[in-house]
Amino acid sequence: MPIVYEISAKSGTYKDKQGNEKNSYTRCGVVMTTKNGGQMAKIEALPVHFDGWLYFNEPKQREEAQSAQTKRNLPADGFESDIPF
Protein backbone atom coordinates (compact mmCIF):
# COMPACT_ATOMS: atom_id res chain seq x y z
CA MET A 1 0.00 0.00 0.00
CA PRO A 2 1.61 3.26 -1.06
CA ILE A 3 1.83 6.10 1.43
CA VAL A 4 -0.15 9.14 0.25
CA TYR A 5 0.39 11.48 3.22
CA GLU A 6 2.42 11.69 6.41
CA ILE A 7 0.33 12.76 9.40
CA SER A 8 1.82 15.20 11.91
CA ALA A 9 0.60 17.27 14.85
CA LYS A 10 1.94 20.35 16.58
CA SER A 11 3.75 19.21 19.70
CA GLY A 12 5.08 22.48 21.09
CA THR A 13 7.21 25.52 20.39
CA TYR A 14 10.89 26.38 20.55
CA LYS A 15 13.16 29.36 19.88
CA ASP A 16 15.64 29.28 17.00
CA LYS A 17 19.14 30.79 17.07
CA GLN A 18 17.77 34.23 16.23
CA GLY A 19 15.23 34.05 19.08
CA ASN A 20 12.18 33.55 16.84
CA GLU A 21 9.49 31.26 18.21
CA LYS A 22 8.82 28.26 15.95
CA ASN A 23 6.42 25.31 16.12
CA SER A 24 7.68 21.77 16.54
CA TYR A 25 5.79 18.83 15.07
CA THR A 26 5.54 15.11 15.82
CA ARG A 27 5.03 12.54 13.08
CA CYS A 28 1.86 10.72 14.12
CA GLY A 29 1.27 8.25 11.29
CA VAL A 30 0.50 7.85 7.59
CA VAL A 31 -2.39 7.76 5.11
CA MET A 32 -2.27 4.88 2.62
CA THR A 33 -4.35 3.83 -0.36
CA THR A 34 -6.20 0.52 -0.14
CA LYS A 35 -6.43 -2.11 -2.85
CA ASN A 36 -10.02 -0.97 -3.52
CA GLY A 37 -8.95 2.63 -4.20
CA GLY A 38 -9.94 4.05 -0.82
CA GLN A 39 -7.71 5.58 1.80
CA MET A 40 -6.96 4.61 5.38
CA ALA A 41 -5.02 6.26 8.19
CA LYS A 42 -2.62 4.53 10.58
CA ILE A 43 -2.15 6.61 13.75
CA GLU A 44 1.00 5.53 15.59
CA ALA A 45 1.48 8.33 18.14
CA LEU A 46 -0.02 11.56 19.46
CA PRO A 47 1.81 14.32 21.34
CA VAL A 48 1.04 14.85 25.02
CA HIS A 49 -0.35 18.36 24.43
CA PHE A 50 -2.48 17.35 21.43
CA ASP A 51 -4.86 20.13 20.34
CA GLY A 52 -6.97 17.91 18.04
CA TRP A 53 -5.52 19.09 14.73
CA LEU A 54 -3.67 16.69 12.42
CA TYR A 55 -1.74 17.85 9.36
CA PHE A 56 -1.53 15.75 6.19
CA ASN A 57 1.73 16.47 4.34
CA GLU A 58 3.21 15.03 1.17
CA PRO A 59 5.63 12.24 2.17
CA LYS A 60 9.32 13.08 2.08
CA GLN A 61 11.30 11.35 -0.63
CA ARG A 62 13.68 8.63 0.51
CA GLU A 63 16.64 10.58 -0.89
CA GLU A 64 15.82 13.52 1.39
CA ALA A 65 15.58 11.25 4.43
CA GLN A 66 18.86 9.55 3.54
CA SER A 67 20.65 12.87 2.99
CA ALA A 68 19.53 13.97 6.48
CA GLN A 69 21.17 10.84 7.95
CA THR A 70 24.31 11.47 5.91
CA LYS A 71 24.53 15.04 7.24
CA ARG A 72 24.58 13.63 10.78
CA ASN A 73 27.33 11.16 9.70
CA LEU A 74 25.31 8.11 10.68
CA PRO A 75 25.41 4.81 8.83
CA ALA A 76 22.39 3.67 6.81
CA ASP A 77 20.81 1.85 9.78
CA GLY A 78 20.83 5.08 11.82
CA PHE A 79 22.99 3.72 14.66
CA GLU A 80 26.51 4.65 15.59
CA SER A 81 28.90 1.75 15.19
CA ASP A 82 31.43 2.60 17.92
CA ILE A 83 29.56 1.04 20.84
CA PRO A 84 31.95 0.67 23.81
CA PHE A 85 30.65 -2.71 24.98
Residue, then its C-alpha position, 0 to 999 in steps of 0.5 A: m500500500p503506497i503512502v499518500y500522506e504523512i500525518s503530523a501534529k503540533s507538539g510544542t514551540y521552541k526558539d531558533k538561534q535568532g530568538n524567533e518562536k517556531n512550532s515543533y511537530t511530531r510525526c503521528g502516522v501515515v495515510m495509505t491507499t487501499k487495494n479498492g482505491g480508498q484511503m486509510a489512516k494509521i495513527e501511531a502516536l499523538p503528542v502529550h499536548f495534542d490540540g486535536w488538529l492533524y496535518f496531512n503532508e506530502p511524504k518526504q522522498r527517501e533521498e531527502a531522508q537519507s541525505a539527512q542521515t548522511k549530514r549527521n554522519l550516521p550509517a544507513d541503519g541510523f545507529e553509531s557503530d562505535i559502541p563501547f561494549 
